[in-house]
């Protein structure tokens, strides 16, 4: 019993840190037109146990910069099968396109949300409808944290399918990372931090084949940003903002 409780605490740590409650993702309603109306709408994709309200800070920054912004909460808070979540996300993208009249969207995805989005791009034809992909602390090649949880759960990750799929060497990641990491004409950017508690090693948060991979501390060595902080931190947001306009990597190390 103690062992199982330990597993659940580790696996669902993000839920306790992000928020205590949330609602299912509703059908998108197009926000009012703003100065960036010509730009693609931006979908912020949540991570494991990430309720939609936890992503309001980064969504608010995007709206303040003029973007039509939507938040996608993963089905079942992302505890289930990642490809199934990606199929649900594909439907949501179509709803956003229909509500905005946009041909393409941009994606800013946190943690597991980056895997869901990448599966959509690579396996579900999403490259035709996404212009830019930005991941924040996504275990693109898995994380030892999930491996440890799987070990404690005697290989089951306490029944959490997404945890099993995020273990280093999982069949899911072997499939996702076979061939080209960056298919299509999508512009790929990954953002990571040395202080990420949940993606270890932090180098597993990058992708190959032409992506722009940004380590915050390479530009701002004194900046301390944790896994959850990637959606709250001002410096991280300046990298996101640059990626959405295809600009050079110029983080503002003093941004709040």
FENWO-V880104 format. One record per pair of residues at least 4 apart in sequence whose C-alpha atoms are under 7 Angstrom apart, sorted by the first residue. I is the first residue (numbers start at 1). J is the second residue. D is the distance in whole Angstrom. If there is no record, write none. Layout:
I&J&D + I&J&D
This chain:
1&5&6 + 2&6&6 + 3&7&6 + 3&152&7 + 4&8&6 + 4&153&7 + 4&158&7 + 5&9&6 + 6&10&6 + 7&11&6 + 7&149&6 + 7&152&6 + 7&153&6 + 7&158&6 + 8&12&6 + 8&158&7 + 9&13&6 + 11&149&7 + 12&49&7 + 13&17&6 + 14&18&6 + 14&48&7 + 14&49&6 + 14&50&7 + 15&19&6 + 15&20&7 + 15&49&5 + 15&50&6 + 16&20&6 + 18&50&6 + 18&54&6 + 19&51&7 + 19&54&6 + 22&51&5 + 22&52&7 + 22&53&7 + 24&73&7 + 25&72&6 + 25&73&6 + 28&70&7 + 28&95&7 + 28&96&6 + 29&99&6 + 30&99&6 + 30&100&6 + 31&68&6 + 33&37&6 + 34&66&5 + 34&67&7 + 35&66&5 + 36&66&5 + 36&67&5 + 37&67&7 + 37&68&7 + 40&102&7 + 40&104&6 + 40&105&5 + 40&106&6 + 41&67&6 + 41&68&5 + 41&69&6 + 41&105&5 + 41&106&6 + 42&67&7 + 42&68&6 + 42&69&5 + 42&70&6 + 42&105&6 + 42&106&5 + 42&107&6 + 43&69&6 + 43&70&5 + 43&71&6 + 43&72&7 + 43&106&6 + 43&107&5 + 43&108&6 + 44&70&6 + 44&71&5 + 44&72&6 + 44&107&6 + 44&108&5 + 44&109&6 + 45&71&6 + 45&72&5 + 45&73&6 + 45&108&6 + 45&109&4 + 45&110&6 + 45&113&5 + 46&50&5 + 46&52&7 + 46&72&6 + 46&73&5 + 46&74&6 + 46&109&6 + 46&110&6 + 46&113&5 + 47&74&7 + 47&78&7 + 47&110&5 + 47&111&5 + 47&112&5 + 47&113&5 + 48&77&6 + 48&78&5 + 48&79&6 + 48&112&6 + 49&77&5 + 49&78&6 + 50&54&7 + 50&73&7 + 50&77&6 + 51&73&6 + 51&77&7 + 52&71&6 + 52&72&7 + 52&73&5 + 55&59&6 + 55&231&7 + 56&60&6 + 57&61&6 + 57&232&6 + 58&62&6 + 58&231&6 + 58&232&6 + 59&63&6 + 59&69&6 + 60&64&6 + 61&65&6 + 62&66&7 + 62&67&5 + 62&69&7 + 63&67&5 + 63&68&6 + 63&69&6 + 73&77&7 + 74&78&5 + 74&85&6 + 75&85&6 + 76&80&7 + 78&162&7 + 79&160&6 + 79&161&6 + 79&162&5 + 80&160&7 + 80&161&5 + 80&162&5 + 81&85&6 + 81&161&6 + 81&162&6 + 82&86&6 + 82&116&6 + 82&162&6 + 83&87&6 + 83&116&7 + 83&119&7 + 84&88&6 + 85&89&6 + 85&116&6 + 86&90&6 + 86&116&5 + 86&117&6 + 86&119&6 + 86&120&5 + 87&91&7 + 87&120&7 + 88&92&7 + 89&93&6 + 90&94&7 + 90&120&7 + 91&95&6 + 92&96&6 + 93&97&6 + 94&98&6 + 95&99&6 + 96&100&6 + 97&101&5 + 97&102&5 + 97&103&6 + 97&104&7 + 103&129&7 + 104&129&5 + 104&130&5 + 104&131&6 + 105&129&6 + 105&130&5 + 105&131&6 + 106&130&6 + 106&131&5 + 106&132&5 + 106&133&6 + 107&132&6 + 107&133&5 + 107&134&6 + 108&133&6 + 108&134&5 + 108&135&6 + 109&113&5 + 109&114&5 + 109&134&6 + 109&135&5 + 109&136&6 + 110&114&6 + 110&135&6 + 110&136&5 + 110&137&6 + 110&138&6 + 111&136&6 + 111&137&5 + 111&138&4 + 111&139&7 + 112&116&6 + 112&138&6 + 113&117&6 + 114&118&6 + 114&135&5 + 114&138&5 + 115&119&6 + 115&138&7 + 115&140&7 + 116&120&6 + 117&121&6 + 118&122&6 + 119&123&5 + 119&124&7 + 119&176&7 + 120&124&5 + 120&125&7 + 120&126&5 + 121&125&6 + 121&126&4 + 121&127&5 + 122&126&7 + 122&183&6 + 126&130&6 + 127&184&5 + 127&185&7 + 127&186&6 + 130&186&6 + 131&186&5 + 131&187&6 + 132&186&5 + 132&187&5 + 132&188&6 + 132&244&7 + 133&186&7 + 133&187&6 + 133&188&5 + 133&189&6 + 134&188&6 + 134&189&5 + 134&190&6 + 134&240&7 + 135&189&6 + 135&190&5 + 135&191&6 + 136&190&6 + 136&191&5 + 136&192&6 + 136&230&6 + 137&191&6 + 137&192&5 + 137&199&7 + 137&205&6 + 137&227&6 + 138&205&5 + 139&143&6 + 139&199&6 + 139&204&6 + 139&205&5 + 140&204&6 + 140&205&5 + 140&206&6 + 140&207&7 + 141&168&6 + 141&173&6 + 141&204&5 + 141&205&7 + 142&166&5 + 142&167&5 + 142&168&4 + 142&204&6 + 143&147&7 + 143&166&6 + 143&167&6 + 143&168&6 + 143&199&5 + 143&200&5 + 143&201&7 + 144&148&6 + 144&167&7 + 144&168&7 + 144&200&6 + 145&149&6 + 145&198&6 + 145&199&7 + 145&200&7 + 146&150&6 + 146&163&6 + 146&164&7 + 146&166&6 + 146&167&5 + 147&151&6 + 147&167&5 + 147&168&7 + 148&152&6 + 149&153&6 + 149&157&6 + 150&154&6 + 150&155&5 + 150&156&6 + 150&157&4 + 150&164&7 + 151&155&5 + 153&157&5 + 153&158&5 + 156&164&7 + 157&163&6 + 157&164&6 + 160&164&7 + 161&165&6 + 162&166&6 + 163&167&7 + 165&170&6 + 165&172&6 + 165&173&7 + 166&170&7 + 169&173&7 + 169&174&7 + 170&174&6 + 171&175&6 + 172&176&6 + 173&177&6 + 174&178&6 + 177&181&6 + 180&209&7 + 181&207&6 + 181&208&6 + 181&209&6 + 182&188&7 + 182&209&6 + 182&211&7 + 188&211&5 + 188&212&6 + 189&211&6 + 189&212&5 + 189&213&6 + 189&243&7 + 190&206&6 + 190&212&6 + 190&213&5 + 190&214&6 + 191&213&6 + 191&214&5 + 191&215&6 + 192&202&7 + 192&205&6 + 192&214&6 + 192&215&5 + 192&216&6 + 193&202&7 + 193&215&6 + 193&216&6 + 193&217&7 + 193&225&6 + 193&226&7 + 194&202&6 + 194&217&7 + 195&224&7 + 195&225&6 + 195&226&5 + 196&202&7 + 196&226&5 + 196&227&5 + 197&226&6 + 197&227&6 + 198&227&6 + 206&213&6 + 207&211&6 + 216&220&6 + 217&221&4 + 217&222&7 + 217&223&6 + 219&251&7 + 220&253&5 + 225&229&5 + 225&230&6 + 226&230&6 + 229&233&5 + 230&236&6 + 233&237&6 + 233&256&7 + 234&238&6 + 234&255&5 + 234&256&4 + 235&239&7 + 235&251&6 + 235&252&5 + 235&253&5 + 235&254&7 + 235&255&5 + 235&256&7 + 236&240&6 + 237&241&6 + 238&242&6 + 238&251&6 + 238&252&6 + 239&243&6 + 239&249&6 + 239&250&7 + 239&251&5 + 240&244&6 + 241&245&7 + 242&246&6 + 242&247&5 + 242&248&7 + 242&249&7 + 243&247&6
